[in-house]
Amino acid sequence: MRALIVRGGAEFHEPVRTTESFLPFLRSAEFDVEIAEDLDVYLDEGLLRRTHLIVQCWTDGELTANQSAGLRAAVAAGTGFGGWHGGVVAAFADRGYQWMTGACFVCHPGDFVEHELVVVADHPIVAGIDRVALNTERYWLLADPASDVLATVTFPVEPGEPWSRPTTHPAVWTRRWGRGRVFVSTVGHHLPDLEVPEIRTITERGLLWAARPEF
């Protein structure tokens, strides 16, 4: 099997450091791994057709219409797509891309905040995990109801903030895009977040789920 890591954009999300940390896992799962640091890789129809899994970590980028179309067509044809945090949901303003991934990033009130990720579904990706204590960014999202939400975070009412009631947002989800599978976790601002054992497990399982229909 082939995995394609697409990384770049804003350095504060550590695209190289975080994706490098998953290389041993991907190789142990019998993926041949290729790395691209140019979004024109989404124009390479032949490469994408041979790819079982795209792992993307690219924040604040500009996706051209043709690049977006190439990526979405590949996933619709069966290529898996997965990633975490701003590398997926704060990646591009392209509406077609946001439709495919299932959410649009709005903000992360409070920057690093102690909170819990709460599992809300029975799914192999989150099996054996109920709650995860975190101290990192919480993502406030506009989310597509067509996604299957596996875990959430809740923003309580907080002094000085504009919302007036507790608000719960998806934090881990899966979705289908044509024949392809999409996995997204909003946890992963930097490498320490991805080294939390439960988050590492969820992310690894999610990538396998996206790549392998039998998972």
C-alpha positions as CSV (number, residue, x, y, z in Angstrom):
1,M,0.0,0.0,0.0
2,R,1.0,3.6,-0.6
3,A,0.7,6.5,1.8
4,L,1.2,10.1,0.6
5,I,2.1,12.7,3.2
6,V,1.3,16.2,2.1
7,R,2.8,18.8,4.4
8,G,3.6,22.5,4.5
9,G,2.1,25.9,5.3
10,A,2.3,27.6,8.7
11,E,5.3,26.3,10.7
12,F,3.5,26.8,14.1
13,H,1.7,23.5,13.5
14,E,5.0,21.7,13.0
15,P,4.1,20.0,9.7
16,V,7.5,18.3,9.3
17,R,8.0,17.3,13.0
18,T,4.5,15.9,13.4
19,T,4.3,14.0,10.2
20,E,7.8,12.5,10.7
21,S,6.5,11.1,14.0
22,F,4.0,8.9,12.2
23,L,6.5,7.5,9.7
24,P,7.5,4.5,11.8
25,F,3.8,3.6,12.4
26,L,2.9,3.9,8.7
27,R,5.9,1.8,7.6
28,S,5.1,-0.8,10.3
29,A,1.5,-0.9,8.8
30,E,3.1,-1.9,5.5
31,F,2.8,1.5,3.7
32,D,5.3,2.7,1.2
33,V,5.5,6.3,2.2
34,E,6.0,9.3,-0.2
35,I,6.3,12.9,1.0
36,A,5.2,15.9,-1.0
37,E,5.8,19.5,0.1
38,D,4.0,21.1,-2.9
39,L,0.2,21.2,-3.4
40,D,0.7,20.5,-7.1
41,V,0.9,16.8,-6.0
42,Y,-3.0,17.0,-6.1
43,L,-2.7,17.4,-9.9
44,D,-0.9,14.1,-10.3
45,E,-3.9,11.9,-11.1
46,G,-1.7,8.8,-11.7
47,L,0.0,9.1,-8.3
48,L,-3.3,9.7,-6.5
49,R,-4.9,6.8,-8.1
50,R,-2.1,4.5,-6.8
51,T,-2.4,6.0,-3.3
52,H,-4.4,4.3,-0.5
53,L,-4.0,7.1,2.1
54,I,-3.3,10.8,2.0
55,V,-2.1,12.2,5.3
56,Q,-2.3,16.0,5.1
57,C,-0.7,18.6,7.5
58,W,-0.9,22.0,5.8
59,T,-2.2,25.1,7.5
60,D,-3.1,28.5,5.9
61,G,-2.4,27.4,2.4
62,E,-3.9,28.4,-1.0
63,L,-5.5,25.6,-2.9
64,T,-6.1,26.3,-6.5
65,A,-9.4,25.2,-8.1
66,N,-7.6,22.5,-10.1
67,Q,-5.7,21.2,-7.0
68,S,-8.9,21.0,-5.0
69,A,-10.7,19.2,-7.9
70,G,-7.8,16.7,-8.2
71,L,-7.8,15.9,-4.4
72,R,-11.6,15.6,-4.2
73,A,-11.8,13.4,-7.3
74,A,-9.1,11.1,-5.9
75,V,-10.9,10.7,-2.5
76,A,-14.3,10.2,-4.3
77,A,-12.6,7.4,-6.3
78,G,-11.5,5.6,-3.1
79,T,-8.3,7.2,-1.8
80,G,-8.4,7.6,2.0
81,F,-7.8,11.1,3.5
82,G,-6.8,11.9,7.1
83,G,-5.1,14.3,9.4
84,W,-5.4,16.5,12.4
85,H,-6.0,20.0,13.7
86,G,-5.2,23.0,11.5
87,G,-3.4,20.7,9.0
88,V,-6.9,19.7,7.8
89,V,-9.6,22.0,9.1
90,A,-7.6,25.3,9.0
91,A,-5.9,24.4,5.8
92,F,-7.7,26.1,2.9
93,A,-10.6,28.5,2.3
94,D,-11.7,26.4,-0.7
95,R,-15.4,25.5,-0.2
96,G,-15.2,22.2,-2.1
97,Y,-12.3,21.2,0.2
98,Q,-14.2,22.2,3.3
99,W,-17.2,20.2,2.1
100,M,-15.1,17.1,1.6
101,T,-13.5,17.4,5.1
102,G,-16.7,18.2,6.9
103,A,-15.9,21.4,8.9
104,C,-14.6,25.0,8.8
105,F,-12.4,26.3,11.5
106,V,-13.7,29.5,13.2
107,C,-11.4,30.1,16.2
108,H,-9.8,28.6,19.3
109,P,-11.0,30.7,22.2
110,G,-8.6,30.9,25.1
111,D,-5.6,29.4,23.2
112,F,-4.3,26.6,25.4
113,V,-7.0,25.5,27.9
114,E,-7.5,22.5,30.1
115,H,-10.5,20.5,28.9
116,E,-11.7,17.0,28.1
117,L,-12.2,15.2,24.9
118,V,-15.3,13.0,25.3
119,V,-16.0,9.9,23.2
120,V,-19.6,9.8,22.1
121,A,-19.7,6.8,19.7
122,D,-19.0,3.1,19.5
123,H,-16.4,2.8,16.8
124,P,-13.1,0.9,16.4
125,I,-11.2,4.2,16.2
126,V,-12.1,5.1,19.8
127,A,-12.6,1.7,21.3
128,G,-11.5,1.5,24.9
129,I,-11.3,5.3,25.3
130,D,-13.9,7.3,27.1
131,R,-12.3,10.7,28.1
132,V,-9.0,12.3,27.4
133,A,-7.7,15.2,29.6
134,L,-6.0,17.8,27.4
135,N,-4.3,21.2,27.7
136,T,-4.3,22.6,24.2
137,E,-6.4,24.5,21.7
138,R,-10.1,23.8,21.5
139,Y,-11.5,24.2,18.0
140,W,-14.7,26.1,17.5
141,L,-16.1,24.8,14.2
142,L,-18.9,25.1,11.7
143,A,-19.5,21.4,11.1
144,D,-21.3,19.3,8.5
145,P,-24.1,17.1,10.0
146,A,-23.3,14.4,7.5
147,S,-20.2,13.4,9.5
148,D,-20.1,10.6,12.0
149,V,-18.9,12.3,15.2
150,L,-16.8,10.0,17.4
151,A,-15.7,12.5,20.1
152,T,-16.5,16.1,21.2
153,V,-15.2,19.0,23.3
154,T,-17.5,21.4,25.1
155,F,-17.0,25.1,25.7
156,P,-18.6,26.1,29.0
157,V,-19.8,29.6,29.6
158,E,-16.7,31.6,30.3
159,P,-16.3,35.2,31.6
160,G,-15.6,37.7,28.8
161,E,-16.6,35.3,26.0
162,P,-19.6,36.1,23.8
163,W,-21.5,32.7,24.0
164,S,-24.2,32.4,26.6
165,R,-24.5,28.6,27.0
166,P,-22.3,25.6,26.9
167,T,-21.5,24.7,23.3
168,T,-20.4,21.2,22.2
169,H,-18.3,20.8,19.0
170,P,-17.1,17.7,17.1
171,A,-13.4,16.9,17.8
172,V,-13.0,13.6,16.1
173,W,-15.1,12.4,13.1
174,T,-15.3,10.2,10.1
175,R,-17.2,10.7,6.8
176,R,-17.5,9.2,3.4
177,W,-16.7,11.1,0.3
178,G,-17.9,9.0,-2.7
179,R,-15.9,5.7,-2.4
180,G,-13.3,7.3,-0.1
181,R,-13.1,7.6,3.7
182,V,-12.1,10.8,5.5
183,F,-10.8,10.9,9.1
184,V,-10.3,14.1,11.1
185,S,-9.2,14.9,14.6
186,T,-9.0,18.5,15.8
187,V,-6.3,17.6,18.4
188,G,-2.7,18.1,17.3
189,H,-1.5,21.7,17.5
190,H,2.0,20.5,18.0
191,L,3.8,17.2,18.6
192,P,3.2,17.1,22.4
193,D,-0.6,16.9,21.7
194,L,0.0,13.9,19.4
195,E,2.1,12.2,22.0
196,V,-0.7,11.9,24.4
197,P,-1.2,8.1,24.4
198,E,-5.0,8.2,23.7
199,I,-4.6,10.8,21.0
200,R,-1.8,8.9,19.3
201,T,-4.0,5.8,19.4
202,I,-7.0,7.6,18.0
203,T,-5.0,9.2,15.2
204,E,-3.2,6.0,14.2
205,R,-6.5,4.1,14.1
206,G,-8.2,6.9,12.2
207,L,-5.5,6.8,9.5
208,L,-5.8,3.1,9.1
209,W,-9.6,3.4,9.0
210,A,-9.4,5.9,6.2
211,A,-7.0,3.7,4.2
212,R,-8.5,0.3,4.7
213,P,-12.2,-0.5,4.1
214,E,-11.8,-3.7,6.2
215,F,-10.8,-1.8,9.3
